[in-house]
Structures are given as structure tokens and as C-alpha cells.
Amino acid sequence: MVTGRLSDGSTCTGEWRSGFAFGTGRSALSCTDGSRAQVIYCIQHNETGTVEGRGMDTKGRALQVWTGLNVLEFLNDDNGRPRLPCTDDAIPIS
């Protein structure tokens, strides 16, 4: 099970599967705003076990996602604060 939130506040849930070509994973998500999304996970950070994925939803919005047991550690900045690297200025996670 995968759960997440879009920047507009909509929540998304779906299934995640791994074991595809070249070690990739995939998820298919349905969101509360009526959109659906496909994500391919292709980058793994071995130290934290975090995987990064990218995709697009049915409204044409690009998605960048992270998942893993230690994802907040992976997203920590130089000061140890978790931040989303989605823009030129990282967004703090509270």
C-alpha cells in the first residue's frame, strides 16, 4: 500500500510493486481529486533504503515521490531537518 499527498492537499493511495526490469518498482495511485497516477521508482539510496520515483497524473501534473522506512532521514538537509527538494528552495517538512 502506498499513501501520499499532492501539493494541493489531495491524498492518493494505491499499490506498489517491485521486481521489474533493472530493479525498478511501480505504483498505480487514485487521488481524492479524481485523478489517477502512475509512478516508476528507479533510484535507490542504499544507506536509508529510500527509493525515489517519478510519474505523471491524469491531469498532466508531474510527480516526484520518495518512500522507505527512513525517508525523513534521506530528506534531511545539512542541518538535519527534513525538507522536500521539489523547488529551487527546499520545502520544510513539519
C-alpha positions as CSV (number, residue, x, y, z in Angstrom):
1,M,0.0,0.0,0.0
2,V,1.2,3.5,-0.9
3,T,-0.3,6.7,0.5
4,G,0.7,10.3,-0.2
5,R,-0.4,13.8,-0.6
6,L,-0.2,16.2,-3.6
7,S,0.9,19.8,-3.2
8,D,-2.8,20.9,-3.5
9,G,-3.7,18.7,-0.4
10,S,-5.4,15.9,-2.3
11,T,-4.5,12.4,-0.9
12,C,-3.5,9.5,-3.1
13,T,-3.5,5.8,-2.3
14,G,-2.5,2.7,-4.4
15,E,-0.4,-0.4,-4.7
16,W,3.3,-0.6,-5.1
17,R,5.1,-3.4,-6.8
18,S,8.8,-4.1,-7.2
19,G,10.9,-6.5,-9.2
20,F,10.5,-5.0,-12.7
21,A,13.4,-4.6,-15.2
22,F,16.6,-3.1,-13.9
23,G,15.3,-3.2,-10.3
24,T,12.5,-0.7,-10.9
25,G,9.2,-0.6,-9.0
26,R,5.9,0.8,-10.0
27,S,2.8,2.2,-8.3
28,A,-0.7,3.0,-9.6
29,L,-2.5,5.6,-7.5
30,S,-6.0,7.0,-7.2
31,C,-6.4,10.5,-5.7
32,T,-9.2,12.3,-3.9
33,D,-9.4,15.0,-6.6
34,G,-10.4,12.3,-9.1
35,S,-7.0,12.0,-10.8
36,R,-5.0,8.8,-11.2
37,A,-1.2,8.5,-11.4
38,Q,1.5,6.1,-12.5
39,V,4.9,6.2,-10.8
40,I,8.1,4.4,-11.7
41,Y,10.6,4.0,-8.8
42,C,14.1,3.9,-10.2
43,I,16.6,5.4,-7.8
44,Q,17.6,3.7,-4.5
45,H,19.6,5.2,-1.7
46,N,21.1,2.2,-0.1
47,E,22.1,3.9,3.2
48,T,18.5,4.7,4.2
49,G,16.6,2.2,2.0
50,T,14.7,5.1,0.4
51,V,13.6,4.8,-3.2
52,E,12.7,7.8,-5.5
53,G,10.1,7.7,-8.2
54,R,8.7,10.0,-10.8
55,G,5.5,9.9,-12.7
56,M,2.5,11.8,-14.0
57,D,-1.1,12.0,-13.2
58,T,-4.2,12.1,-15.5
59,K,-4.3,16.0,-15.1
60,G,-0.8,16.2,-16.6
61,R,1.0,17.1,-13.3
62,A,4.5,15.7,-12.8
63,L,5.0,13.7,-9.6
64,Q,8.2,13.2,-7.6
65,V,7.9,10.7,-4.8
66,W,10.0,9.1,-2.1
67,T,9.2,6.1,0.0
68,G,11.0,3.9,2.5
69,L,11.3,3.2,6.3
70,N,13.8,6.0,6.7
71,V,12.6,8.5,4.1
72,L,12.8,11.5,6.6
73,E,16.5,10.7,7.2
74,F,17.0,10.6,3.4
75,L,15.4,14.0,3.0
76,N,17.4,15.7,5.8
77,D,19.3,18.9,4.8
78,D,22.8,19.8,6.1
79,N,21.2,20.8,9.5
80,G,19.4,17.6,10.0
81,R,15.9,19.0,9.1
82,P,13.7,17.1,6.6
83,R,12.9,19.1,3.5
84,L,11.3,18.3,0.2
85,P,13.7,19.1,-2.7
86,C,10.8,20.0,-5.1
87,T,11.7,23.5,-5.9
88,D,14.8,25.8,-6.0
89,D,14.2,26.4,-2.3
90,A,13.5,23.2,-0.4
91,I,10.2,23.0,1.4
92,P,10.4,22.2,5.2
93,I,8.6,19.2,6.5
94,S,6.9,19.8,9.9
